[in-house]
Amino acid sequence: MRTRFLSVIVGFLLVSVAMSSCLNSDDEAPVYSTDATIHAFSLDTIHGVDYRFEIDQLNNLIYNPDSMPVDADTLIDSIQVDQLSVMFGVMSGDSSFTTEVYHNLLPAMNATGGNGVKLEVYAPDGVTTRTYTLQIRVHRQDPDSLTWVHMDTVADVFSQTVNDGSQKAVALNGDVLLYTSPTTLYRTSAAPGHYGWSHSSVTGLPAQADVTSLINFEGSLYMLSEGDVYVSEDAVAWQKSESLSGGVLSLVASRPSNEVTRQEAALVAIRLNGNAENEFCLTTDGQTWTSGSVVPAGFPMQNIYSVDYLTGGGAGQMMVMGMPRQQAEKTIPWFSTDGLSWASSETEIEGASCPGMDNPVLLYYGGHFYAFGGTMDGIYESVAGIGWYQTEEKFLLPSAFAGKTSYTVVVDPTPADAAGAIDKRDFIWVIFGGNGQSNEVWRGRLNRLGFERE
């Protein structure tokens, strides 16, 4: 309303006239400040959260570095300014902009460039002005939802041939690698915008090599074949590790190094010892095994999915799920701090166990544990890896997964040197195929893991 703008100017002129009439000819005229700066700005809380605003004085821009929740638009269409620190007055369009009234700030939502709500600041001298642009950043996606993309709509699937054998994927050096046999490898970059499969012929692996045993340890790949260990540094050329081979039954987990416990990175396995017992063992140098405890009854030996995570004190732990299951109605996770001894995380709380699933997939993702598998009809979540509950909203599997029972899953983490949101990954890759099932590729990510700032 132009009348409100005029009242501000008229009021200032009246004050100026009154001041002038009180001055003698010998008195100096008063000097009014030319400060047309916004010194502080904040909005009322959004869902009880006070979002900080920064003022870029060089570019006359006011913005919130941490994006507001996806439904904040229902509040910022009528919201009060909690703090607005200026010397004299502020106009937005032809209306005064104050902390006493509610404002519609939707034009500022996710505005870019020079767009947004314009705030014109007037200095006490009545002449100097400065125009700021207010931009309010709001997430376009629900940060706690899992978004899936059927990658076959992005580029061709790795192969149209239906494989009668097993398949296994692994993340290595920014790529997703998929072995469909001991002689066939497919590879795609895991970086956003670089999806596309290439084929390589693998050498050095016996025909009996078990591709489901594939594991990444310290940038090299390991695989089993009838008790022997094979190693590759480039994923294509493989050779037998004479020092690690003999009686190795399972490759269990890859343990990262930990500064708190001063543990070195290690590859954990199960082998047959001199007493004909299955024992845990590990290697830190890829040359020799260190023996651990005897493997307890019910510990999984095949199709193992392992995760590593930090406890509250910063110590590292590992957890695994796999086959065979100890109990038909439960999928029981096992955990370890050193890899040489493992304990069950079974719970006796009724209704809190992870249900029985063939070939369970275990993830530690976004700070929680997740398990799914079997017929792919649901995801189960756990905070500590003991009590499990099926997710009911947001973190869900696509309905297209239901009934598919042959799959391999891998998470490609965001690189430590990621410069911004465009470089973030943390994608969950689900690749269907093998055992006579058609090939499909899906990629999912928790929305907030792709945001610039959380």
C-alpha positions in Angstrom: 0.0 0.0 0.0 1.6 3.2 -1.2 0.0 5.3 1.6 2.0 3.4 4.2 5.2 4.1 2.3 4.3 7.8 2.1 3.6 7.9 5.9 7.1 6.8 6.5 8.6 9.6 4.4 6.2 12.2 5.6 6.9 11.3 9.2 10.6 11.6 8.6 10.1 15.1 7.0 8.1 16.3 9.9 10.8 15.3 12.3 13.3 17.1 10.1 11.3 20.3 10.0 10.7 20.3 13.7 14.4 19.8 14.3 15.3 22.7 11.9 12.9 25.1 13.6 14.6 24.6 16.9 18.0 25.5 15.6 19.5 29.0 15.8 21.4 30.4 12.9 24.6 29.8 14.8 23.8 26.1 15.4 25.1 23.4 13.1 22.6 21.3 11.2 22.3 17.8 12.6 24.0 14.9 10.7 21.9 11.8 10.2 23.3 8.4 9.7 23.7 6.9 6.2 23.6 3.4 7.5 21.1 1.4 5.3 22.4 -2.0 6.5 20.4 -5.0 7.8 22.5 -6.1 10.8 20.5 -9.2 11.9 17.6 -11.2 10.5 15.7 -14.3 11.6 12.2 -15.8 11.2 9.9 -17.4 13.7 10.6 -21.0 14.4 9.6 -23.7 11.8 8.2 -26.7 13.6 10.0 -25.5 16.8 13.4 -25.2 15.1 15.1 -21.8 14.8 16.8 -21.7 11.4 19.8 -19.4 11.2 20.0 -16.8 8.5 23.2 -15.4 7.1 23.6 -11.9 5.6 26.0 -11.6 2.7 26.7 -7.9 2.8 28.8 -8.0 -0.3 26.0 -9.4 -2.5 23.1 -8.0 -0.4 21.7 -11.5 0.1 19.9 -13.0 3.1 19.6 -16.7 3.1 19.5 -19.8 5.4 22.4 -22.2 5.0 20.5 -25.1 6.4 17.5 -25.9 4.3 14.1 -26.1 6.0 11.9 -29.2 5.9 9.9 -30.0 2.8 6.6 -28.9 4.3 7.9 -25.5 5.5 6.0 -23.8 2.6 2.8 -24.2 4.7 4.3 -21.9 7.3 6.3 -19.4 5.4 3.2 -18.2 3.4 2.2 -16.4 6.6 5.1 -16.0 9.1 6.5 -13.3 11.4 10.0 -11.9 11.2 11.5 -12.6 14.6 14.4 -10.2 14.3 15.1 -7.4 11.8 17.8 -5.0 12.9 18.1 -1.8 10.9 18.7 1.9 11.8 15.5 3.3 10.3 13.0 1.4 8.2 12.4 -1.4 5.6 10.0 -1.6 2.7 9.0 -4.6 0.7 7.3 -3.4 -2.5 5.1 -0.6 -1.3 4.5 -2.0 2.2 6.5 -1.6 5.3 8.3 -4.7 6.4 8.2 -5.1 10.2 8.2 -7.7 13.0 4.7 -6.8 14.1 2.8 -8.4 11.2 2.7 -11.7 9.3 4.4 -11.8 5.9 3.9 -14.0 2.8 7.5 -15.1 2.0 6.6 -17.8 -0.5 8.2 -15.8 -3.3 11.5 -16.2 -1.5 11.2 -20.0 -1.3 14.1 -21.7 -3.3 14.6 -18.5 -5.3 17.9 -18.4 -7.2 20.0 -15.7 -8.9 18.6 -12.3 -8.3 15.1 -13.6 -7.5 13.4 -13.5 -4.1 11.7 -11.1 -1.8 13.2 -7.6 -2.1 13.8 -5.6 1.1 14.6 -1.9 0.6 16.3 -0.4 3.6 16.2 3.3 4.3 18.9 5.1 6.3 18.0 7.8 8.9 19.3 10.5 6.4 16.2 9.8 4.3 18.4 9.6 1.1 20.6 6.5 1.4 18.9 3.2 0.5 20.1 -0.4 0.0 18.1 -3.3 -1.5 18.6 -6.9 -0.1 17.2 -10.1 -1.6 15.7 -12.6 0.8 16.0 -16.3 -0.3 14.6 -19.1 1.8 15.9 -22.5 1.1 13.5 -25.4 1.6 14.1 -29.1 0.8 12.3 -30.2 -2.3 12.3 -33.8 -1.1 11.4 -35.4 2.3 14.8 -35.9 3.8 13.8 -39.1 5.5 12.4 -40.8 2.5 14.2 -43.4 0.4 14.0 -42.5 -3.3 14.5 -45.2 -6.0 15.4 -45.0 -9.7 14.9 -47.9 -12.1 18.3 -47.5 -13.8 17.1 -49.5 -16.9 15.2 -46.3 -17.8 18.5 -44.4 -17.7 20.7 -46.7 -19.8 20.7 -50.3 -21.0 21.0 -53.1 -18.4 24.4 -54.7 -18.3 23.2 -57.8 -20.2 20.0 -59.1 -21.7 21.2 -62.7 -21.3 19.6 -64.5 -18.4 22.3 -66.0 -16.2 21.7 -69.5 -14.7 24.5 -69.0 -12.1 25.1 -66.7 -9.2 25.9 -63.0 -9.3 27.7 -60.7 -6.9 28.3 -56.9 -6.8 31.0 -55.0 -5.0 32.0 -51.3 -4.8 35.6 -50.5 -5.7 37.4 -47.2 -6.4 34.2 -45.3 -7.3 32.8 -48.1 -9.5 30.2 -50.8 -9.0 31.5 -54.1 -10.2 29.3 -57.1 -11.0 30.6 -60.6 -11.5 28.1 -63.0 -13.2 30.7 -65.8 -13.5 34.4 -66.5 -12.8 35.1 -65.2 -16.3 32.6 -62.3 -16.8 32.7 -58.9 -15.2 30.5 -55.8 -15.8 31.4 -52.4 -14.5 29.8 -49.0 -14.2 30.8 -45.7 -12.6 28.8 -45.1 -9.4 29.1 -41.3 -9.8 25.9 -39.4 -10.5 25.4 -38.8 -14.2 28.0 -41.4 -15.3 25.9 -44.6 -15.4 26.7 -47.1 -18.1 28.0 -50.6 -18.1 31.1 -52.0 -19.8 32.2 -55.6 -20.1 35.5 -57.3 -19.2 36.8 -60.9 -19.5 38.2 -62.1 -16.2 41.4 -64.3 -16.1 43.0 -66.4 -13.4 39.9 -67.7 -11.6 39.1 -71.4 -11.6 35.7 -72.5 -13.0 34.7 -73.6 -9.5 35.3 -70.1 -8.0 32.4 -68.9 -5.8 31.5 -65.4 -7.0 29.1 -65.0 -4.0 32.2 -65.0 -1.7 33.6 -61.8 -3.3 34.8 -59.2 -0.9 36.8 -55.9 -1.0 39.7 -55.6 1.4 41.9 -52.5 1.3 41.3 -51.9 -2.4 41.9 -55.5 -3.5 39.3 -58.1 -4.2 39.2 -61.6 -2.7 37.3 -64.7 -3.7 37.2 -68.3 -2.7 37.5 -71.5 -4.8 37.3 -74.9 -3.0 39.2 -73.7 0.1 41.7 -71.5 -1.8 41.9 -67.7 -1.8 42.3 -65.7 -5.0 43.3 -62.1 -5.1 43.0 -59.3 -7.7 44.2 -55.7 -7.6 42.4 -54.6 -10.9 39.3 -56.8 -10.7 40.2 -58.5 -14.0 43.4 -60.5 -13.5 43.3 -62.9 -10.5 45.9 -65.1 -8.9 46.0 -67.6 -6.1 47.3 -66.5 -2.7 49.5 -69.5 -1.7 50.0 -68.2 1.8 46.2 -67.7 2.6 44.9 -70.8 0.7 43.9 -74.1 2.1 40.8 -75.0 4.1 39.2 -71.5 3.9 35.5 -71.9 4.1 34.1 -68.4 4.1 35.2 -64.8 3.7 33.2 -63.0 6.4 33.9 -59.3 6.7 36.4 -56.5 5.9 37.3 -54.6 9.0 38.5 -51.0 8.6 41.3 -49.6 10.8 40.3 -47.8 14.0 42.3 -45.1 15.8 40.5 -45.5 19.1 41.3 -49.2 19.5 44.4 -48.9 17.3 43.2 -51.9 15.3 44.6 -52.4 11.8 42.3 -53.0 8.9 41.7 -56.8 8.6 40.0 -59.4 6.4 38.0 -61.8 8.5 37.4 -65.4 7.4 36.5 -68.9 8.6 38.9 -71.8 8.0 39.3 -75.4 9.0 42.0 -75.7 11.8 44.3 -78.6 12.7 41.6 -80.0 15.0 39.1 -80.2 12.2 37.2 -77.3 13.7 35.8 -74.3 12.0 37.7 -71.2 13.4 37.6 -67.5 12.8 40.8 -66.0 11.5 42.0 -62.7 10.1 44.8 -61.2 8.1 46.0 -57.6 8.3 48.7 -58.0 5.6 47.1 -60.2 3.1 49.8 -62.8 3.7 49.2 -64.7 7.0 46.2 -65.7 9.1 45.8 -65.1 12.8 43.6 -67.7 14.5 40.6 -66.8 16.6 37.8 -68.7 18.4 35.9 -71.7 17.2 32.9 -70.7 15.1 29.7 -71.1 17.2 26.7 -73.1 16.0 24.3 -71.1 13.8 26.9 -68.7 12.5 26.2 -68.0 8.8 28.7 -69.4 6.3 27.4 -68.3 2.8 25.8 -65.3 1.2 27.2 -63.1 4.0 26.5 -59.4 4.1 28.7 -57.5 6.6 28.7 -53.9 7.9 31.1 -51.9 10.0 30.1 -49.0 12.3 31.3 -47.0 15.3 30.1 -47.3 18.8 29.3 -44.2 20.9 32.9 -44.2 22.1 34.3 -44.4 18.6 35.4 -48.0 18.7 34.7 -50.1 15.6 32.3 -53.0 15.4 31.1 -55.4 12.7 27.8 -57.1 12.2 26.8 -59.8 9.7 23.8 -61.7 8.4 23.8 -64.6 6.0 22.9 -68.2 5.3 22.0 -70.8 6.6 19.6 -69.5 9.2 19.8 -70.9 12.7 16.1 -70.7 13.1 13.4 -70.8 10.4 11.3 -68.0 11.9 14.2 -65.6 12.7 17.2 -63.9 10.9 19.8 -63.5 13.6 22.6 -61.0 13.3 26.1 -61.6 14.8 28.5 -58.9 15.9 32.2 -58.6 16.8 34.7 -56.0 17.9 37.8 -57.7 16.6 36.7 -60.3 14.1 38.3 -63.2 16.0 35.2 -63.9 18.2 31.5 -63.3 17.4 28.4 -63.2 19.5 24.7 -63.5 18.6 22.4 -60.4 18.7 19.3 -62.6 19.1 16.5 -61.1 21.2 13.9 -62.9 23.2 11.5 -60.0 23.1 8.4 -61.2 21.4 7.8 -59.6 18.0 11.2 -57.8 18.0 13.2 -60.3 16.0 14.1 -59.8 12.4 11.9 -62.4 10.6 13.3 -65.3 8.8 14.5 -64.4 5.3 16.5 -66.3 2.7 19.6 -64.5 1.7 19.1 -61.5 4.0 20.8 -58.2 3.1 22.2 -56.2 6.0 22.9 -52.5 5.7 24.2 -49.8 8.1 22.8 -46.8 6.5 22.0 -43.3 7.6 22.9 -44.2 11.2 20.5 -47.2 11.5 20.6 -50.9 10.6 18.4 -52.2 7.9 17.6 -55.8 6.7 15.6 -57.0 3.8 15.6 -60.0 1.5 13.6 -63.2 0.9 10.8 -62.2 -1.4 11.7 -58.5 -1.1 8.3 -57.5 0.5 9.6 -55.2 3.2 12.5 -53.5 5.1 13.2 -54.1 8.8 14.9 -51.4 10.8 16.9 -51.5 14.0 18.7 -48.8 16.1 21.1 -51.1 17.9 20.9 -54.3 15.8 18.8 -56.2 18.4 15.2 -55.2 18.1 13.8 -55.1 14.5 10.6 -53.5 13.2 9.2 -53.3 9.7 9.2 -49.8 8.3 5.8 -48.5 7.5 6.5 -45.3 5.6 9.2 -43.3 3.8 12.1 -45.9 4.0 10.5 -48.6 1.8 11.2 -50.9 -1.1 9.5 -50.3 -4.5 6.5 -52.6 -5.1 8.4 -53.8 -8.2 10.8 -55.7 -5.9 8.2 -58.0 -4.5 8.6 -61.6 -5.5 12.1 -61.3 -6.9 14.4 -63.7 -5.0 17.7 -63.5 -6.8 19.7 -60.3 -6.1 22.9 -58.7 -5.0 23.1 -55.4 -3.1 26.0 -53.0 -2.5 26.3 -49.5 -1.1 28.7 -47.1 -2.7 29.8 -44.6 -0.1 30.3 -40.9 -0.7 34.1 -40.2 -1.2 35.8 -38.4 1.7 36.9 -35.6 -0.6 33.4 -34.9 -2.0 33.2 -31.2 -2.7 29.4 -30.8 -2.7 26.0 -32.3 -3.3 26.8 -33.2 -6.9 29.6 -35.5 -5.7 27.6 -37.2 -3.0 26.8 -40.9 -3.5 25.6 -43.2 -0.7 23.5 -45.1 -3.2 22.0 -48.5 -2.5 22.5 -50.5 -5.6 20.1 -53.5 -6.0 20.9 -55.7 -9.0 18.4 -58.5 -9.8 19.5 -61.4 -11.9 21.1 -64.8 -11.8 19.6 -68.2 -11.2 17.4 -67.8 -14.2 16.0 -64.4 -13.3 16.0 -61.5 -15.7 18.5 -58.7 -15.0 17.4 -55.4 -13.6 19.3 -52.5 -11.9 17.8 -50.2 -9.3 19.5 -47.4 -7.3 18.1 -45.9 -4.1 19.2 -43.2 -1.7 17.9 -41.6 1.5 17.2 -38.1 0.3 19.0 -36.2 3.1 22.3 -38.0 2.2 22.2 -36.2 -1.1 21.6 -32.7 0.3 24.3 -30.0 0.3 23.9 -29.5 4.1 22.0 -31.6 6.6 
